Amino acid sequence: MNLSLNEIALRFKGSIEGKIDSKVNQLSKIETAQIGSLSFLAHKKYTPYLYKTKASAVLIQKDFVLESPVNTTLIRVDDPYSAFTSLLVEEAKEKQKPLHGIHEKAVINPSAKLGKDVYVGPNATIGECVIESGVQIHSNCVIGAGVIIGKNTILMPNVIILDECVVGANCIIHSGVVIGSDGFGFAPQESDAYVKIPQLGRVVVKDDVEIGANSTIDRATLGDTLIEKGVKLDNMIQIAHNVEIGAHTVIAAQTGIAGSTKIGSHCVIGGQVGFAGHLTIGDGVQLQGQTGVTKSIPSAGAFQGTPAMDYKAYYKSYALFKQFPKIEARLRKLEQLLKP
């Protein structure tokens, strides 16, 4: 990249304080930025770096009040984080290498239907399926029979999409993801053995979904495991059979969702959250990391703890919990005083 500060300020309807005629040629974190870099400040935790950064320019909020002079040029904008993200997206597109054609070591069923400008990397295996235009399938991916993949979706190396599953347009599926593995269904028998329950359903992933590395989404026993439009999943997430996740919900790493649980739209779920099965979670619910959800949560709110409780109530309870050793010691002293 090579942008003038004037260009940046105009693009994001901002104002410049400092060297108006300067240019920047790279994007950097505020704590490690060097001359020629553009950085941003969006979290108060990083405020001290503003006064010692070597960045040529920093995006800050319009109403940010300086505590002392700075050595960098400031570009005041409404939302520094969004502005910086926009520039990151542009730079990523510039660096992206165009990929075309079918590698000679790819194995493709003659009945597969591939759209225009599809890329297939080495050692990919593609069954009798439908791949729409602009899809990228990188090395060692496996696509089963009856699969449908929408336009411009990207499958990173070593992705597996098993039979009959559907992935929408403009999705990004990272390495190691398995979509359509069998749900965990076993019927106990009188002999203490288990009989495997056939998993005959599908996984349906709608448009604009991103699925992090080594995540697994199990096919439904019957019907569909459903991931709605715009969902963002972090790495190493387990989604069991017949789970439904509403549009634009985001879920952090190592979360596990048991079978038939339904999660609403626009939820924010932290890392290592565990869900019991057959629950209903309403729209707009926020769950802090390591929360254990054992009952349905019908409406929006912030929750934490195991079992999950109101976020504020949890911290009040935790404040008391930390005091229990001292409280117990005081009770013992009182008991001693009250003994005849």
C-alpha positions as CSV (number, residue, x, y, z in Angstrom):
1,M,0.0,0.0,0.0
2,N,1.0,3.6,-0.5
3,L,-1.5,6.1,0.7
4,S,-1.4,9.8,1.6
5,L,-2.9,10.8,4.9
6,N,-5.2,13.1,3.0
7,E,-6.6,10.1,1.1
8,I,-7.2,8.3,4.3
9,A,-8.8,11.2,6.0
10,L,-11.1,11.9,3.1
11,R,-12.1,8.2,2.8
12,F,-13.2,8.0,6.5
13,K,-14.5,11.6,6.8
14,G,-11.7,12.4,9.3
15,S,-9.4,15.3,10.1
16,I,-5.6,15.4,10.4
17,E,-3.5,16.8,13.2
18,G,0.2,16.9,12.3
19,K,2.1,16.3,9.0
20,I,-0.7,16.6,6.4
21,D,1.5,15.7,3.4
22,S,2.9,12.5,4.8
23,K,2.4,9.0,3.3
24,V,2.2,5.5,4.8
25,N,3.2,2.3,3.1
26,Q,2.2,-0.4,5.7
27,L,-0.3,-1.2,8.5
28,S,1.1,-2.0,11.9
29,K,0.2,-2.5,15.6
30,I,0.6,0.6,17.6
31,E,3.2,-1.0,20.0
32,T,5.5,-2.2,17.2
33,A,4.9,0.4,14.4
34,Q,7.8,2.0,12.6
35,I,8.2,5.1,10.4
36,G,6.0,4.8,7.4
37,S,3.4,2.8,9.3
38,L,-0.3,3.6,9.9
39,S,-1.7,2.3,13.2
40,F,-4.9,2.8,15.2
41,L,-6.0,3.2,18.8
42,A,-9.4,1.7,19.7
43,H,-8.9,0.3,23.2
44,K,-7.9,2.3,26.3
45,K,-5.5,-0.5,27.2
46,Y,-3.2,0.7,24.4
47,T,-3.4,4.4,25.1
48,P,0.2,4.6,26.6
49,Y,1.6,3.5,23.3
50,L,0.1,6.5,21.5
51,Y,2.7,8.7,23.3
52,K,5.7,6.6,22.3
53,T,4.8,5.0,19.0
54,K,7.0,5.4,16.0
55,A,4.1,5.2,13.6
56,S,3.9,7.9,11.0
57,A,0.1,8.2,11.7
58,V,-2.5,6.8,14.0
59,L,-6.2,6.6,13.6
60,I,-8.0,7.7,16.8
61,Q,-11.6,8.7,17.7
62,K,-12.7,12.2,17.0
63,D,-13.4,13.0,20.6
64,F,-10.2,11.5,22.0
65,V,-8.5,13.9,24.5
66,L,-4.7,13.9,24.5
67,E,-3.0,13.9,27.9
68,S,0.3,15.1,26.5
69,P,1.9,15.9,23.1
70,V,2.5,13.1,20.6
71,N,5.2,12.6,18.0
72,T,2.9,11.0,15.4
73,T,0.3,12.5,13.1
74,L,-3.3,11.8,14.2
75,I,-6.2,11.1,12.0
76,R,-9.4,11.6,13.9
77,V,-12.3,9.4,12.6
78,D,-15.6,8.1,13.9
79,D,-14.5,4.5,14.3
80,P,-10.7,3.8,14.2
81,Y,-11.2,0.1,14.4
82,S,-13.6,-0.1,11.5
83,A,-11.4,2.2,9.4
84,F,-8.3,0.2,10.1
85,T,-10.1,-3.1,9.3
86,S,-11.3,-1.7,6.0
87,L,-7.7,-0.9,5.1
88,L,-6.6,-4.4,6.2
89,V,-9.2,-5.9,3.9
90,E,-7.9,-3.9,1.0
91,E,-4.3,-4.8,1.7
92,A,-5.2,-8.5,1.9
93,K,-6.8,-8.4,-1.5
94,E,-3.8,-6.8,-3.0
95,K,-1.5,-9.5,-1.6
96,Q,-3.9,-12.4,-2.6
97,K,-2.4,-14.5,-5.4
98,P,-4.9,-15.3,-8.2
99,L,-5.6,-19.1,-8.4
100,H,-6.9,-20.7,-11.6
101,G,-7.5,-24.1,-13.0
102,I,-7.5,-27.7,-11.9
103,H,-4.3,-29.2,-10.7
104,E,-3.2,-32.3,-12.5
105,K,-3.1,-34.3,-9.3
106,A,-6.7,-33.5,-8.3
107,V,-9.2,-36.4,-8.5
108,I,-12.6,-35.3,-9.8
109,N,-15.7,-37.5,-10.5
110,P,-16.6,-37.1,-14.2
111,S,-20.2,-36.3,-13.2
112,A,-19.2,-33.4,-10.9
113,K,-20.5,-30.0,-12.1
114,L,-17.9,-27.3,-11.8
115,G,-18.7,-23.6,-12.5
116,K,-16.6,-21.0,-14.1
117,D,-13.2,-20.0,-12.6
118,V,-13.2,-22.8,-10.0
119,Y,-9.7,-23.6,-8.6
120,V,-8.9,-27.1,-7.4
121,G,-5.5,-27.8,-5.8
122,P,-3.3,-30.9,-5.7
123,N,-4.6,-34.1,-4.2
124,A,-8.1,-32.8,-3.8
125,T,-10.8,-35.4,-4.2
126,I,-14.2,-34.3,-5.5
127,G,-17.3,-36.6,-5.8
128,E,-20.4,-36.2,-7.9
129,C,-21.4,-32.8,-6.6
130,V,-22.1,-29.2,-7.7
131,I,-19.4,-26.6,-7.3
132,E,-20.5,-23.1,-8.3
133,S,-18.3,-20.4,-9.9
134,G,-15.4,-18.8,-8.2
135,V,-14.9,-21.5,-5.6
136,Q,-11.4,-22.3,-4.4
137,I,-10.7,-25.8,-3.2
138,H,-7.1,-26.1,-1.9
139,S,-4.9,-29.1,-1.6
140,N,-6.0,-32.4,0.1
141,C,-9.7,-31.4,0.4
142,V,-12.4,-34.1,0.2
143,I,-15.8,-33.3,-1.2
144,G,-18.4,-36.0,-1.0
145,A,-21.3,-37.0,-3.3
146,G,-24.3,-34.8,-3.5
147,V,-22.5,-31.8,-2.0
148,I,-23.4,-28.3,-3.1
149,I,-20.9,-25.4,-2.6
150,G,-22.0,-21.8,-3.4
151,K,-20.2,-19.1,-5.4
152,N,-16.8,-17.7,-4.3
153,T,-16.5,-20.0,-1.2
154,I,-12.9,-20.8,-0.2
155,L,-11.9,-24.2,1.3
156,M,-8.4,-24.1,2.8
157,P,-6.2,-27.2,2.7
158,N,-7.5,-30.4,4.3
159,V,-11.2,-29.5,4.6
160,I,-13.6,-32.4,4.4
161,I,-17.3,-32.0,3.4
162,L,-19.1,-35.3,3.4
163,D,-22.1,-36.5,1.3
164,E,-25.2,-34.4,0.8
165,C,-24.0,-31.4,2.8
166,V,-24.6,-27.8,1.5
167,V,-22.3,-24.8,1.9
168,G,-23.5,-21.4,0.8
169,A,-21.8,-18.6,-1.1
170,N,-18.9,-16.4,0.1
171,C,-18.0,-18.8,3.0
172,I,-14.4,-19.4,4.3
173,I,-13.7,-22.9,5.6
174,H,-10.4,-23.2,7.3
175,S,-8.0,-26.1,7.4
176,G,-9.0,-29.3,9.2
177,V,-12.7,-28.6,9.3
178,V,-15.0,-31.6,8.9
179,I,-18.6,-30.9,7.9
180,G,-21.1,-33.8,7.9
181,S,-19.4,-36.3,10.2
182,D,-21.8,-38.6,12.0
183,G,-23.6,-37.3,15.0
184,F,-22.9,-38.9,18.3
185,G,-25.9,-41.2,18.6
186,F,-25.9,-44.6,20.3
187,A,-28.9,-46.5,21.8
188,P,-28.1,-48.4,25.0
189,Q,-29.0,-52.1,25.1
190,E,-29.9,-54.4,27.9
191,S,-26.6,-56.2,27.3
192,D,-24.8,-53.0,28.3
193,A,-23.7,-52.6,24.6
194,Y,-24.7,-49.7,22.4
195,V,-26.3,-49.7,18.9
196,K,-25.2,-47.0,16.6
197,I,-28.1,-44.8,15.4
198,P,-27.9,-44.0,11.7
199,Q,-27.3,-40.4,11.0
200,L,-29.3,-39.7,7.8
201,G,-29.5,-35.9,7.8
202,R,-27.3,-33.2,6.4
203,V,-25.4,-30.1,7.4
204,V,-26.6,-26.9,5.8
205,V,-24.3,-23.9,6.0
206,K,-25.8,-20.6,4.6
207,D,-24.0,-17.7,2.9
208,D,-21.1,-15.6,4.4
209,V,-20.2,-18.1,7.1
210,E,-16.6,-18.5,8.4
211,I,-15.6,-21.7,10.1
212,G,-12.3,-21.9,12.0
213,A,-9.6,-24.5,11.8
214,N,-10.3,-28.0,13.2
215,S,-13.9,-27.3,13.9
216,T,-16.5,-30.1,13.4
217,I,-20.1,-29.9,12.4
218,D,-22.0,-33.2,12.7
219,R,-24.8,-34.1,10.3
220,A,-28.3,-34.4,11.6
221,T,-29.9,-37.7,12.6
222,L,-32.9,-36.6,10.5
223,G,-33.3,-33.2,8.9
224,D,-30.6,-30.6,9.0
225,T,-27.9,-29.3,11.3
226,L,-28.2,-25.6,10.3
227,I,-25.7,-22.8,10.4
228,E,-27.5,-19.6,9.3
229,K,-26.1,-16.6,7.3
230,G,-23.2,-14.6,8.6
231,V,-22.2,-17.0,11.5
232,K,-18.6,-16.8,12.5
233,L,-17.0,-19.8,14.2
234,D,-13.6,-19.8,15.8
235,N,-11.2,-22.7,15.8
236,M,-11.8,-26.1,17.4
237,I,-15.6,-25.8,17.9
238,Q,-17.8,-28.9,18.1
239,I,-21.4,-28.6,16.8
240,A,-23.5,-31.7,17.3
241,H,-26.3,-33.2,15.3
242,N,-29.5,-31.2,14.7
243,V,-28.0,-28.0,16.3
244,E,-29.3,-24.7,14.8
245,I,-27.3,-21.5,15.0
246,G,-29.0,-18.2,14.1
247,A,-27.8,-15.6,11.8
248,H,-24.7,-13.4,12.6
249,T,-23.9,-15.3,15.9
250,V,-20.2,-15.4,16.8
251,I,-18.7,-18.3,18.8
252,A,-15.1,-18.4,20.2
253,A,-12.8,-21.4,20.3
254,Q,-13.3,-24.7,22.1
255,T,-17.0,-24.2,22.6
256,G,-19.1,-27.4,22.4
257,I,-22.8,-27.6,21.6
258,A,-24.7,-30.8,22.3
259,G,-27.4,-32.2,20.0
260,S,-30.6,-30.4,19.1
261,T,-29.8,-27.2,20.8
262,K,-31.0,-24.1,19.1
263,I,-29.1,-20.8,19.4
264,G,-30.6,-17.5,18.3
265,S,-29.3,-14.8,16.0
266,H,-26.7,-12.1,17.0
267,C,-25.5,-14.1,20.0
268,V,-21.9,-13.6,21.3
269,I,-20.5,-16.8,22.8
270,G,-17.1,-16.8,24.5
271,G,-14.4,-19.6,24.5
272,Q,-14.9,-23.0,26.1
273,V,-18.6,-22.5,26.6
274,G,-20.5,-25.8,27.0
275,F,-24.1,-26.4,26.1
276,A,-26.3,-29.3,27.2
277,G,-28.6,-30.8,24.5
278,H,-32.1,-29.8,23.5
279,L,-31.9,-26.2,24.8
280,T,-33.2,-23.0,23.3
281,I,-31.1,-19.8,23.4
282,G,-32.8,-16.6,22.5
283,D,-31.5,-13.8,20.2
284,G,-28.8,-11.5,21.4
285,V,-27.6,-13.6,24.3
286,Q,-24.0,-13.1,25.5
287,L,-22.2,-15.9,27.2
288,Q,-18.8,-15.2,28.9
289,G,-15.9,-17.7,28.5
290,Q,-16.2,-21.1,30.3
291,T,-19.9,-20.7,31.0
292,G,-21.9,-24.0,31.3
293,V,-25.4,-23.7,29.9
294,T,-27.7,-26.3,31.4
295,K,-31.0,-24.7,30.9
296,S,-32.7,-22.7,28.1
297,I,-32.1,-18.9,28.0
298,P,-35.2,-17.4,26.4
299,S,-34.2,-13.8,26.0
300,A,-31.2,-11.4,25.5
301,G,-28.8,-10.8,28.4
302,A,-25.2,-11.4,29.6
303,F,-24.5,-14.7,31.5
304,Q,-21.6,-16.4,33.1
305,G,-20.8,-19.3,35.4
306,T,-21.8,-23.0,35.7
307,P,-24.7,-23.3,35.7
308,A,-25.1,-20.0,33.7
309,M,-26.5,-17.1,35.7
310,D,-26.9,-13.3,35.2
311,Y,-23.5,-11.8,34.6
312,K,-23.8,-9.2,37.4
313,A,-25.2,-11.8,39.8
314,Y,-22.3,-14.1,39.0
315,Y,-19.7,-11.5,40.0
316,K,-21.6,-10.6,43.2
317,S,-21.6,-14.3,44.1
318,Y,-18.0,-14.7,43.2
319,A,-17.0,-11.8,45.4
320,L,-18.7,-13.7,48.3
321,F,-17.2,-17.0,47.3
322,K,-13.6,-15.6,47.6
323,Q,-14.4,-14.6,51.1
324,F,-15.7,-18.0,52.3
325,P,-12.4,-19.2,53.9
326,K,-12.3,-16.0,56.0
327,I,-16.0,-16.3,56.8
328,E,-15.6,-20.0,57.8
329,A,-12.7,-19.0,60.1
330,R,-14.8,-16.3,61.8
331,L,-17.7,-18.8,62.3
332,R,-15.3,-21.3,64.0
333,K,-14.1,-18.5,66.4
334,L,-17.7,-17.6,67.2
335,E,-18.5,-21.3,67.8
336,Q,-15.6,-21.5,70.2
337,L,-16.8,-18.4,72.1
338,L,-20.4,-19.7,72.4
339,K,-19.4,-23.2,73.7
340,P,-20.4,-23.6,77.4
